Amino acid sequence: MIKRIYIIVGGQVTMMMEISKLEREISKLEPSCCNVNGTSKEVKKSYIHGCTNAELLFDTIGERLRLAAKKFPDREVVIFKKEGVRKTYKELLKDCENLATGLIHLGLNKGDRLGIWSPNHYEWIVTQFASALAGLVLVNVNPMYKSEDLWYALTQVGIKALIAPPAFKNSNYYATLSEIIPDLHSYPEGKSNLKSDVFPKLQHIIIFDYEDRVFRGAWKYSDVVKMGTEDDRVKLSKIEKNVMPDDPTNIQYTSGTTGKPKGATLTHHNIVNNAYFVGRRAGYHEGRTIICIPNPLYHCFGCVMGSLSAVIHFQTCVFPAPAFDALAALKAIHEEKCTALYGTPTMYIDMLSHSEYKNFNYSSIRSGIIAGAPCPATLCNKLVHELGMKDLQVCYGTTETSPVSYMSICDDPPEERIRNVGHIMDHLESVLVDEQGNVVERGQKGELLVRGYSVMRSYWDNEEQTKMVCSSDRWYHTGDIGVMNENGTVSIVGRSKDMIVRGGENIYPTEVEQFLFRHPDIQDVQIIGVPDERFGEAVCAWIRLHHSSKVTETDIREYCKGKIAHFKIPKYILFKQDHEFPKTVTGKVKKYEMRKITTFELGLENVASHYNQL
């Protein structure tokens, strides 16, 4: 991801290698020479290590929150503009303690999974830090998830309690819960204690107090924060002493090599240090910083790069609206005099092109972060010269690496910073390898691997998939193809996996394919990503129907609505015959050829790609 400009490109494996072989390759770091017309040329390998004098932290999230509340009790830590909520560090800590003791009163124990399924509300932040205090594992559930996605999220990691608002915009959270838990309405109002054969782990649903009503089978959030007794506070104190930096604290769903998303399990040590070192490189430790965060908290970018980094460096976060609103973000910068701005490329495009863009003052901005997708150079230039992000920084990372692995430094000129994803982060190692696992020379393409404190603990309860991306010597295989420059910076030139990155959302084609396969009229379906000017990529479906079927594009989209997140619903639907699918001699579909064919058929040849092919 990024700091000032933050780019996250998913993570995945396509190549593995023997441990001893990779170690031997890296150990050959002495420059080798070759004679060319009587001259010698130094050959440098694509390996880099983040040397630093700054020590790693060995603190928990709860310890960092308490430290901030002690040092700056009256400094504002979060401002939620649409809700009119402004909280100091002292107030946030108190609210977090109240929720933590309430959850303990409900029977949640250290290590239990607590889900948060919500847009950006103050309760999200309280849940984030309260779960850390109580030794719980916070599970970030995408607020756009519908019934199918939510079903999977609840069961895959065994969520014991779920916190959510009743509804937001087109998402009716309580109605979706009622859909997958049909007997929810048989429970008393304002009480949960669920006993479901479908979700045996799920015991409690907690609903925000945003409507003047009480829901059956669900606690009111305001009641839970009042439940804690003196005994519960004693228990909280004991739990905090037993929470260790290496304990898991956060599960974030990430697209994988096959099938459904997996739960990347991150420890306190993972994300505390990543937030700390990103903040240091961004200069948050050197002066007062007010960060405008219009992007979602459920992403690593929002809750690690944003709220956690701010707390660790005693700074302030401003959330313009529960969901992205370009005008709200522009107003927030103006009214709160924000010094840093976060967002995906799509968000920045929408803000810069908004009809009221020129009506506000952005002179306070000095830095920014773009995350979730590669950033076009032209957009970066606009951010520097039009929005005033003189300290613009580009970063690269994955959820599995907590997330930032590379980040530019402000000592480099802005025009240099936007050409690549920056320098390796402190205390991390990185190497680029070819398909045989050999370390490539600088200037050559290779798969990017990362090793160090930031590599996730595992995919939750999925040892097989964990081993596919993390070798036994702890190298994490990103699946992304890069080139290491002479100065050690890296340029990402593509990715070796099929994952689609749409406006910062990672979409794994197999997941959408498996869902559409359930449609009775669909005989075959293949999902690919095609160029899109606004989102970077758009979802396209090649569908082969049963011969007698009369299904239309509208029918397919209606079938998807309310069942899968809207960003997974194909923008383009092409009905094809079997012979039109390009295949290998063994019958495997060639998605690369499909993308080329589709780009031509849809007239997207001139739509710029985010990747610079070297």
PENORQUI-V592866 format. One record per run of one state. SS is the DSSP state (H for helix, E for strand, C for the rest). FROM is the first residue (numbers start at 1). LEN is the number of residues. If there is no record, write none. Layout:
((SS:FROM:LEN) (SS:FROM:LEN))
This chain:
((C:1:4) (E:5:2) (C:7:12) (H:19:9) (C:28:4) (E:32:5) (C:37:2) (E:39:5) (C:44:1) (E:45:1) (C:46:1) (E:47:3) (C:50:11) (H:61:11) (C:72:4) (E:76:5) (C:81:4) (E:85:4) (H:89:17) (C:106:7) (E:113:5) (C:118:4) (H:122:12) (C:134:3) (E:137:5) (C:142:5) (H:147:10) (C:157:2) (E:159:6) (C:165:3) (E:168:1) (C:169:2) (E:171:1) (C:172:1) (H:173:8) (C:181:1) (H:182:5) (C:187:2) (E:189:1) (C:190:14) (E:204:4) (C:208:8) (E:216:1) (C:217:2) (E:219:2) (H:221:4) (C:225:5) (H:230:13) (C:243:5) (E:248:7) (C:255:7) (E:262:6) (H:268:15) (C:283:7) (E:290:4) (C:294:6) (H:300:13) (C:313:3) (E:316:4) (C:320:6) (H:326:11) (C:337:3) (E:340:4) (C:344:1) (H:345:8) (C:353:4) (H:357:3) (C:360:7) (E:367:4) (C:371:6) (H:377:9) (C:386:8) (E:394:5) (H:399:3) (C:402:1) (E:403:5) (C:408:6) (H:414:4) (C:418:5) (E:423:2) (C:425:3) (E:428:6) (C:434:5) (E:439:1) (C:440:1) (E:441:1) (C:442:3) (E:445:8) (C:453:5) (E:458:2) (C:460:3) (H:463:7) (E:470:1) (C:471:5) (E:476:9) (C:485:5) (E:490:6) (C:496:4) (E:500:3) (C:503:2) (E:505:3) (C:508:1) (H:509:8) (C:517:5) (E:522:11) (C:533:3) (E:536:10) (C:546:7) (H:553:8) (C:561:5) (H:566:3) (C:569:3) (E:572:4) (C:576:2) (H:578:3) (C:581:2) (E:583:1) (C:584:5) (E:589:1) (C:590:1) (H:591:11) (C:602:13))
